């Protein structure tokens, strides 16, 4: 029996060491991916904003390349130009937001590591784990229809602090993944609405705004809901692993990947 307990403890130590390595990879991967995404989106948006030319758009409308059953040719030029210009600005804003998120992630992780070495309350790692799950969702969304569930699972599996559930972290990761899309779409909507208002098409402007807001709400519910489901599944898997270690006398690793957190007061959250 003692040998079984020793083997379980060794397995727990090996798993904890592996998880710490995963945490270090996440600490590097998340800000790098956010930075690269922001760079690509920002440059693309800047190119679109600069390339938006009213004369070129007017030629395309005259040639029939850009057509509309709602607007006259002159109004269509105004709407298209405003949409292109504001879309470019929106992509630049999205890129800048990604850079801000990368810097915030690094700064927050530094504070978390400092708190693990201090005497105050241990961090919950809620936001950093959710951000990691959000990045997984964003990366896999181009390939998988249920990417929020995968991202939620990743964020929930990273999360091992009992003060905040893996389900909550998974749902938060899904909502964070929607933020870049929401920012870009709001700017696109602003461009369409401004162009429509210049063409005295108030009804079209209101319709576009309404459709986009409803679409964003549905997307947030979809992403957050499936992210929460993925986080829940990850939490259940974590619980089963912990129960297996406890059954054979292993040490339960409560809280997180960082062993230093066990000596801290866990009465408060981030």
C-alpha positions as CSV (number, residue, x, y, z in Angstrom):
1,X,0.0,0.0,0.0
2,X,2.9,2.3,0.8
3,X,4.4,1.6,-2.6
4,X,1.1,2.4,-4.3
5,X,0.9,5.7,-2.4
6,X,4.5,6.5,-3.3
7,X,3.8,5.8,-7.0
8,X,0.7,8.0,-6.9
9,X,2.7,10.8,-5.3
10,X,5.3,10.4,-8.0
11,X,2.7,10.5,-10.7
12,X,1.2,13.7,-9.1
13,X,4.7,15.3,-9.0
14,X,5.4,14.4,-12.7
15,X,2.0,15.8,-13.7
16,X,2.5,19.0,-11.8
17,X,5.9,19.5,-13.4
18,X,4.3,18.9,-16.8
19,X,1.6,21.4,-16.1
20,X,4.1,24.0,-15.0
21,X,5.8,23.6,-18.4
22,X,2.4,24.0,-20.1
23,X,1.9,27.2,-18.1
24,X,5.2,28.6,-19.2
25,X,4.3,27.8,-22.9
26,X,1.0,29.5,-22.4
27,X,2.7,32.6,-20.9
28,X,4.7,33.0,-24.1
29,X,2.2,31.8,-26.7
30,X,-0.8,33.9,-25.7
31,X,0.9,37.4,-26.0
32,X,2.9,36.3,-29.1
33,X,-0.3,35.2,-30.9
34,X,-2.2,38.3,-29.8
35,X,0.7,40.4,-31.1
36,X,0.9,38.7,-34.5
37,X,-2.9,38.9,-34.9
38,X,-2.9,42.6,-34.0
39,X,-0.1,43.2,-36.4
40,X,-1.8,41.5,-39.3
41,X,-5.2,42.9,-38.7
42,X,-3.8,46.4,-38.0
43,X,-1.8,46.6,-41.2
44,X,-4.7,45.2,-43.2
45,X,-7.0,47.8,-41.8
46,X,-4.6,50.6,-42.5
47,X,-4.2,49.4,-46.1
48,X,-7.9,49.3,-46.5
49,X,-8.5,52.7,-45.1
50,X,-5.8,54.2,-47.3
51,X,-6.9,52.4,-50.4
52,X,-10.5,53.5,-50.0
53,X,-10.9,56.0,-52.9
54,X,-14.2,57.6,-53.8
55,X,-13.3,58.0,-57.5
56,X,-12.4,54.3,-57.8
57,X,-15.6,53.3,-56.1
58,X,-17.5,55.6,-58.4
59,X,-16.0,53.9,-61.5
60,X,-16.9,50.5,-60.1
61,X,-20.4,51.6,-59.5
62,X,-20.6,53.0,-63.0
63,X,-19.3,49.8,-64.5
64,X,-21.8,47.8,-62.6
65,X,-19.3,46.0,-60.5
66,X,-20.9,47.4,-57.3
67,X,-24.7,47.4,-57.6
68,X,-27.7,48.0,-55.2
69,X,-31.4,47.8,-55.5
70,X,-31.8,50.1,-52.6
71,X,-29.5,53.1,-53.3
72,X,-29.0,55.3,-56.3
73,X,-25.6,55.3,-57.8
74,X,-24.5,58.5,-56.0
75,X,-25.8,57.2,-52.7
76,X,-24.2,53.8,-53.3
77,X,-20.8,55.5,-53.8
78,X,-21.2,57.3,-50.5
79,X,-22.3,54.2,-48.6
80,X,-19.5,52.0,-50.1
81,X,-16.8,54.7,-49.4
82,X,-17.9,55.2,-45.8
83,X,-18.1,51.4,-45.2
84,X,-14.6,50.8,-46.6
85,X,-13.1,53.7,-44.7
86,X,-14.7,52.8,-41.4
87,X,-14.0,49.1,-41.9
88,X,-10.3,49.9,-42.2
89,X,-10.4,52.1,-39.1
90,X,-12.2,49.3,-37.3
91,X,-9.5,46.7,-38.2
92,X,-6.8,49.1,-37.0
93,X,-8.7,49.5,-33.7
94,X,-9.0,45.7,-33.4
95,X,-5.3,45.3,-34.0
96,X,-4.5,47.9,-31.4
97,X,-6.9,46.2,-29.0
98,X,-5.0,42.9,-29.5
99,X,-1.7,44.6,-28.7
100,X,-3.2,46.1,-25.6
101,X,-4.5,42.7,-24.6
102,X,-1.1,41.1,-25.1
103,X,0.5,43.8,-22.9
104,X,-2.2,43.4,-20.3
105,X,-1.8,39.6,-20.3
106,X,2.0,39.9,-19.6
107,X,1.5,42.5,-16.9
108,X,-1.3,40.5,-15.2
109,X,0.8,37.3,-15.3
110,X,3.7,39.2,-13.7
111,X,1.4,40.3,-10.9
112,X,0.1,36.8,-10.4
113,X,3.7,35.4,-10.1
114,X,4.6,38.2,-7.7
115,X,1.6,37.3,-5.6
116,X,2.5,33.6,-5.5
117,X,5.9,34.7,-3.9
118,X,4.3,37.1,-1.5
119,X,2.2,36.7,1.6
120,X,-1.1,38.0,0.3
121,X,-4.1,36.2,-1.2
122,X,-3.2,33.8,-4.0
123,X,-4.4,34.8,-7.5
124,X,-7.3,32.9,-9.0
125,X,-5.8,32.9,-12.6
126,X,-9.3,33.4,-13.9
127,X,-8.5,36.0,-16.5
128,X,-5.3,34.6,-17.8
129,X,-6.8,31.1,-18.2
130,X,-9.8,32.6,-19.9
131,X,-7.6,34.6,-22.2
132,X,-5.7,31.5,-23.2
133,X,-9.0,29.8,-24.0
134,X,-10.1,32.8,-26.0
135,X,-6.9,32.6,-28.1
136,X,-7.5,28.9,-28.7
137,X,-11.1,29.7,-29.8
138,X,-9.9,32.5,-32.2
139,X,-7.1,30.3,-33.7
140,X,-9.4,27.3,-34.3
141,X,-12.5,29.2,-35.3
142,X,-11.4,29.2,-39.0
143,X,-11.3,25.4,-39.0
144,X,-13.9,24.1,-36.4
145,X,-17.6,25.0,-36.1
146,X,-17.6,24.5,-32.4
147,X,-14.3,26.3,-31.7
148,X,-15.7,28.0,-28.5
149,X,-16.1,24.6,-26.9
150,X,-12.5,23.7,-27.6
151,X,-11.3,27.0,-26.3
152,X,-13.5,26.7,-23.2
153,X,-12.1,23.2,-22.6
154,X,-8.6,24.5,-22.9
155,X,-9.2,27.4,-20.5
156,X,-11.1,25.2,-18.1
157,X,-8.4,22.5,-18.1
158,X,-5.7,25.1,-17.4
159,X,-7.7,26.4,-14.5
160,X,-7.3,24.5,-11.2
161,X,-8.4,27.1,-8.6
162,X,-11.5,26.0,-6.7
163,X,-12.5,29.5,-5.9
164,X,-13.6,30.0,-9.5
165,X,-15.1,27.2,-11.6
166,X,-13.8,25.9,-14.8
167,X,-17.3,26.5,-16.3
168,X,-17.0,30.2,-15.5
169,X,-13.6,30.3,-17.1
170,X,-14.7,28.5,-20.2
171,X,-17.7,30.9,-20.6
172,X,-15.5,33.9,-20.1
173,X,-13.0,32.6,-22.8
174,X,-15.9,32.4,-25.3
175,X,-16.9,35.9,-24.6
176,X,-13.4,37.2,-24.9
177,X,-13.0,35.5,-28.2
178,X,-16.0,37.5,-29.6
179,X,-14.5,40.9,-28.6
180,X,-12.3,41.4,-31.7
181,X,-15.2,40.5,-34.0
182,X,-17.5,42.9,-32.1
183,X,-15.1,45.8,-32.4
184,X,-14.6,45.3,-36.1
185,X,-18.3,44.8,-36.8
186,X,-19.3,47.9,-34.8
187,X,-17.0,50.0,-37.0
188,X,-18.3,48.4,-40.2
189,X,-21.8,49.1,-39.0
190,X,-20.9,52.7,-38.2
191,X,-19.6,53.1,-41.8
192,X,-22.8,51.6,-43.4
193,X,-25.0,53.7,-41.1
194,X,-23.2,57.0,-41.8
195,X,-23.3,56.4,-45.5
196,X,-27.0,55.5,-45.4
197,X,-27.7,58.6,-43.4
198,X,-25.9,60.8,-45.9
199,X,-28.2,59.2,-48.5
200,X,-31.2,60.0,-46.4
201,X,-31.9,56.3,-45.9
202,X,-32.7,56.4,-42.2
203,X,-34.6,53.1,-42.3
204,X,-31.7,51.3,-43.9
205,X,-29.3,52.6,-41.3
206,X,-31.6,51.5,-38.4
207,X,-32.1,48.1,-40.0
208,X,-28.4,47.5,-40.4
209,X,-27.7,48.6,-36.8
210,X,-30.4,46.3,-35.5
211,X,-29.3,43.3,-37.5
212,X,-25.7,43.7,-36.4
213,X,-26.6,44.1,-32.7
214,X,-28.8,41.0,-32.8
215,X,-26.2,39.0,-34.6
216,X,-23.5,40.0,-32.0
217,X,-25.8,39.1,-29.2
218,X,-26.5,35.7,-30.7
219,X,-22.7,35.2,-31.4
220,X,-21.9,36.1,-27.8
221,X,-24.5,33.7,-26.5
222,X,-23.3,30.9,-28.8
223,X,-19.6,31.4,-28.0
224,X,-20.1,32.0,-24.3
225,X,-22.5,29.0,-24.0
226,X,-20.3,26.5,-25.8
227,X,-17.3,27.9,-24.0
228,X,-19.0,27.3,-20.7
229,X,-19.8,23.7,-21.8
230,X,-16.2,23.1,-22.7
231,X,-15.1,24.5,-19.4
232,X,-17.6,22.3,-17.6
233,X,-16.3,19.2,-19.3
234,X,-12.7,20.1,-18.6
235,X,-13.6,20.7,-14.9
236,X,-15.2,17.2,-14.7
237,X,-12.1,15.7,-16.2
238,X,-9.9,17.5,-13.7
239,X,-12.1,16.3,-10.8
240,X,-11.8,12.7,-12.0
241,X,-8.0,13.0,-12.2
242,X,-7.9,14.4,-8.7
243,X,-10.1,11.7,-7.4
244,X,-7.9,9.0,-8.9
245,X,-4.8,10.5,-7.2
246,X,-6.6,10.8,-3.9
247,X,-7.9,7.2,-4.1
248,X,-4.3,5.9,-4.3
249,X,-2.9,8.2,-1.7
250,X,-1.6,10.9,-4.0
251,X,-1.4,14.5,-3.0
252,X,-4.2,16.6,-4.3
253,X,-2.9,19.6,-6.1
254,X,-5.4,22.3,-5.3
255,X,-5.5,25.6,-7.0
256,X,-3.2,25.8,-10.0
257,X,0.0,24.9,-11.7
258,X,2.1,26.9,-9.3
259,X,3.1,25.1,-6.2
260,X,3.8,28.3,-4.3
261,X,0.1,29.1,-4.1
262,X,-0.6,26.4,-1.5
263,X,1.0,28.4,1.3
264,X,-1.2,31.5,0.6
265,X,-4.4,32.7,2.1
266,X,-7.2,31.8,-0.4
267,X,-10.0,33.8,1.2
268,X,-10.2,36.4,-1.6
269,X,-10.3,36.3,-5.4
270,X,-8.7,38.5,-8.1
